[in-house]
Amino acid sequence: MVGVKMAAAAASIRERQTVALKRMLNFNVPHVKNSTGEPVWKVLIYDRFGQDIISPLLSVKELRDVGITLHLLLHSDRDPIPDVPAVYFVMPTEENIDRMCQDLRNQLYESYYLNFISAISRSKLEDIANAALAASAVTQVAKVFDQYLNFITLEDDMFVLCNQNKELVSYRAINRPDITDTEMETVMDTIVDSLFCFFVTLGAVPIIRCSRGTAAEMVAVKLDKKLRENLRDARNSLFTGDTLGAGQFSFQRPLLVLVDRNIDLATPLHHTWTYQALVHDVLDFHLNRVNLEESSGVENSPAGARPKRKNKKSYDLTPVDKFWQKHKGSPFPEVAESVQQELESYRAQEDEVKRLKSIMGLEGEDEGAISMLSDNTAKLTSAVSSLPELLEKKRLIDLHTNVATAVLEHIKARKLDVYFEYEEKIMSKTTLDKSLLDIISDPDAGTPEDKMRLFLIYYISTQQAPSEADLEQYKKALTDAGCNLNPLQYIKQWKAFAKMASAPASYGNTTAKSMGLLSRVMNTGSQFVMEGVKNLVLKQQNLPVTRILDNLMEMKSNPETDDYRYFDPKMLRGNDSSVPRNKNPFQEAIVFVVGGGNYIEYQNLVDYIKGKQGKHILYGCSELFNATQFIKQLSQLGQK
Amino acid sequence: MAVDITLLFRASVKTVKTRNKALGVAVGGGADGSRDELFRRSPRPRGDFSGRAREVVSHIGKLRDFLLEHRKDYINAYSHIMSEYGRMTDTERDQIDQDAQIFMRTCSEAIQQLRAEAHKEIHSQQVKEHRSAVLDFIEDYLKRVCKLYSEQRAIRVKRVVDKKRLSKLEPEPNTKTRESISSETVSQNPSKESEEKPVTEEYPVEKILPDTQPELGTWGDSRGEEELSPEEIQTFEQENQRLIGQMNSLFDEVRQIEGKVVEISRLQEIFTEKVLQQEAEIDNIHQLVVGATENIKEGNEDIREAIKNNAGFRVWILFFLVMCSFSLLFLDWYDS
């Protein structure tokens, strides 16, 4: 009984947020599915924050199902639509409030249901009240709610804080040397606010552990304070509602591990080999949407014709897409094979349907005994009912073929497989067969950025810094290849600082084997011509973040994590004893990286937890960047 | 977990009101607030469109309630078995069918009308979108309610067909009376119990048949014919068994056919839906193709024009050059 409740407590954050959104769209009355219910129509108004939150979770069709006829941006020109209730889903900022007051004055809609993404302050509420009075529209404002949904859920178990103002909470913003205290406070407040909303939606009060002396510690202190205040305030506490359900009854509280990006700077720069991480690294992948530029094939254009336009296509990679769910963590060659397999099975089914057509055509001329007819009707029914599935399958196969082809082109052009293998070797400290200088000076292996990444990883993971002469050599090679040396400046500083603070993290043992490529190519005979691309098999390794999590969750004692601070908002005394009270291993954990995270870490965590039964991990970060963006931030930091 | 701060909002409204009064600021309402609201509300066009849309929705709702109310009676079978309460004669059922159909037709016509009018006066893109979405919702609602109705009707039609089929069974001459009685019981019992699944009625029928047979057997005996020799009894019993077997096989076949018919009707439904969808698309394509042929024709015309102009241009150039050369020759001749 309790076991069932515990499993339910780990319900995915995505489901919870979706349920909360749907309830909000249903005028904050729990949604009851009624097949012959009357249609209720409404209009949804959101700002950019709201848009980012809603778009990965609900498609336009689902919005329609709930009864939304129009969805509009708050700051666009909107025409008055009489007799329609409007649901607002906005952040309580000054400009949004002003615009809402303007709407009230212009009497755009019939009734207003205001939902604020995070808690609104009393003074702003009074501003709205003022405007409503001035417009004599007080009765029109039907309901006002604080939704506490200020985070974006991308996967079942992954969330990001925000997308719109990620400059504010980026790695660069937190680690700038010239940051003032007030700015730091604002950044911390934003992060803590979102984390608080996250825990309200999750419905559980976590036990917090963080490392000392980092930005993560500041976040932990503030979060602990905020949770504590809210719990003490018995009247308004958000954690004692009976809508929290199972989260309240589970034995275990989840563990929140706050880590800072500075623990492990090599992973964001790492070249990767799993499907989702590759897509994020190589293509324009944003809030579960991929934007591809497709150039149509080369043709002889007749004289005088317009120049060929490149088609831009964008695809949504959603949880409904079963292929994506299954293969987002698989190494790329596996993905290529699976696409082939899916394509073949789809073709087989299509052929069957076509065969049916010819059978029907033939049999129709005979007398049609009842038994034959029965078989055919059954087949026909099953074929017709499976047609939508087949079409959907075809669409998915097309989508993944396009995406995978685009990724493959990039891999071939930049020789990403070579980089991956090399970096793995560096990070696991096995012997290197090719010298670093060779790769850097190799003109057709990758963009300058790739080389910079490789060199930075090397620099970060060596135990002692390379000698000055070597360094000069490398620098010259890098500048020859066209790289900007600013990131290196910053990493030097960071390394010096990190050496003072603690030993640099080690990456564990890993090897990457390459399988016979010819045999694979012959076997699959795929349209993904993988010749020249090594077929690398990943061995399980644990990144630093995963190791830290492992230590903390299983209560192992390890010099790295022993002096992590311990916070429990539910304890009466607000002290920070470093001795954890709870000696049992945790069942549920949330890892939050302050300063930015990426899919490689996420995948690593997912792989780690797959091996353990009955445990769940959620991964979150303040922003999600790929290596390109990270390098940009590093070079900005190195410029000062 | 969302927090309802509506009360907080109302409280702030009161605070702001009192504050404004204290400050002596003229509020655009105050005590007259409510009256002003009413005044402002009524001259505002009550939204002809949405008013009518809501009317249609309430009509459809009434139809749905009506159907649901009488559903039990409608489906419930043969009134001469039940008590007077649930009775509904066939004429009443026909009446309901007809009324429902007329109603549905008027509703869909109203929707079409609304759709045509909706885009007339309004020029704003958003309002148009909103209205078409609203009309889609209403149509969807109507479709769902119609499905209720068609399900009911399908069950009723199926039962009528069953009855006819069974009553057409040709009995054998000497056991005619027994046939008619057993067929009546057969027809009554399946109809009585076949709410949804005709498949599960095998048992009652089979049970009844053997039950009635021994009864008839005893009646036969109690009619006082003591001269029935054991052989005759035996032959009669054999005939009875044979007849049971025949009835069972007939019943099996009937069941199979029922299943097929249901499947076929479902397929038909799916096909009609798809064909209707394709009709819209084909219309679209037709328009596009017509437009394309027009464009091509115009293109041809333009090309012809261009060729003509080209030719004409060349003629003029030639003429000009010839004139120039002649004038040069003339001047030369004149000069020398």
Boltz contact constraints between the chains, C-beta under 6 A:
constraints:
  - contact:
      token1: [A, 36]
      token2: [B, 64]
      max_distance: 6.0
  - contact:
      token1: [A, 36]
      token2: [B, 144]
      max_distance: 6.0
  - contact:
      token1: [A, 38]
      token2: [B, 57]
      max_distance: 6.0
  - contact:
      token1: [A, 38]
      token2: [B, 61]
      max_distance: 6.0
  - contact:
      token1: [A, 39]
      token2: [B, 137]
      max_distance: 6.0
  - contact:
      token1: [A, 39]
      token2: [B, 141]
      max_distance: 6.0
  - contact:
      token1: [A, 41]
      token2: [B, 134]
      max_distance: 6.0
  - contact:
      token1: [A, 41]
      token2: [B, 137]
      max_distance: 6.0
  - contact:
      token1: [A, 69]
      token2: [B, 130]
      max_distance: 6.0
  - contact:
      token1: [A, 69]
      token2: [B, 133]
      max_distance: 6.0
  - contact:
      token1: [A, 69]
      token2: [B, 134]
      max_distance: 6.0
  - contact:
      token1: [A, 70]
      token2: [B, 126]
      max_distance: 6.0
  - contact:
      token1: [A, 70]
      token2: [B, 129]
      max_distance: 6.0
  - contact:
      token1: [A, 70]
      token2: [B, 130]
      max_distance: 6.0
  - contact:
      token1: [A, 79]
      token2: [B, 124]
      max_distance: 6.0
  - contact:
      token1: [A, 79]
      token2: [B, 126]
      max_distance: 6.0
  - contact:
      token1: [A, 79]
      token2: [B, 127]
      max_distance: 6.0
  - contact:
      token1: [A, 81]
      token2: [B, 127]
      max_distance: 6.0
  - contact:
      token1: [A, 81]
      token2: [B, 130]
      max_distance: 6.0
  - contact:
      token1: [A, 82]
      token2: [B, 47]
      max_distance: 6.0
  - contact:
      token1: [A, 83]
      token2: [B, 47]
      max_distance: 6.0
  - contact:
      token1: [A, 83]
      token2: [B, 50]
      max_distance: 6.0
  - contact:
      token1: [A, 125]
      token2: [B, 9]
      max_distance: 6.0
  - contact:
      token1: [A, 125]
      token2: [B, 12]
      max_distance: 6.0
  - contact:
      token1: [A, 126]
      token2: [B, 12]
      max_distance: 6.0
  - contact:
      token1: [A, 126]
      token2: [B, 16]
      max_distance: 6.0
  - contact:
      token1: [A, 129]
      token2: [B, 12]
      max_distance: 6.0
  - contact:
      token1: [A, 129]
      token2: [B, 13]
      max_distance: 6.0
  - contact:
      token1: [A, 129]
      token2: [B, 16]
      max_distance: 6.0
  - contact:
      token1: [A, 130]
      token2: [B, 16]
      max_distance: 6.0
  - contact:
      token1: [A, 133]
      token2: [B, 27]
      max_distance: 6.0
  - contact:
      token1: [A, 134]
      token2: [B, 28]
      max_distance: 6.0
  - contact:
      token1: [A, 136]
      token2: [B, 29]
      max_distance: 6.0
  - contact:
      token1: [A, 136]
      token2: [B, 33]
      max_distance: 6.0
  - contact:
      token1: [A, 136]
      token2: [B, 36]
      max_distance: 6.0
  - contact:
      token1: [A, 136]
      token2: [B, 37]
      max_distance: 6.0
  - contact:
      token1: [A, 138]
      token2: [B, 13]
      max_distance: 6.0
  - contact:
      token1: [A, 143]
      token2: [B, 6]
      max_distance: 6.0
  - contact:
      token1: [A, 144]
      token2: [B, 5]
      max_distance: 6.0
  - contact:
      token1: [A, 144]
      token2: [B, 6]
      max_distance: 6.0
  - contact:
      token1: [A, 144]
      token2: [B, 9]
      max_distance: 6.0
  - contact:
      token1: [A, 145]
      token2: [B, 2]
      max_distance: 6.0
  - contact:
      token1: [A, 145]
      token2: [B, 4]
      max_distance: 6.0
  - contact:
      token1: [A, 146]
      token2: [B, 3]
      max_distance: 6.0
  - contact:
      token1: [A, 146]
      token2: [B, 5]
      max_distance: 6.0
  - contact:
      token1: [A, 147]
      token2: [B, 2]
      max_distance: 6.0
  - contact:
      token1: [A, 200]
      token2: [B, 1]
      max_distance: 6.0
  - contact:
      token1: [A, 238]
      token2: [B, 1]
      max_distance: 6.0
  - contact:
      token1: [A, 241]
      token2: [B, 1]
      max_distance: 6.0
  - contact:
      token1: [A, 243]
      token2: [B, 1]
      max_distance: 6.0
  - contact:
      token1: [A, 374]
      token2: [B, 260]
      max_distance: 6.0
  - contact:
      token1: [A, 377]
      token2: [B, 263]
      max_distance: 6.0
  - contact:
      token1: [A, 381]
      token2: [B, 263]
      max_distance: 6.0
  - contact:
      token1: [A, 381]
      token2: [B, 267]
      max_distance: 6.0
  - contact:
      token1: [A, 384]
      token2: [B, 270]
      max_distance: 6.0
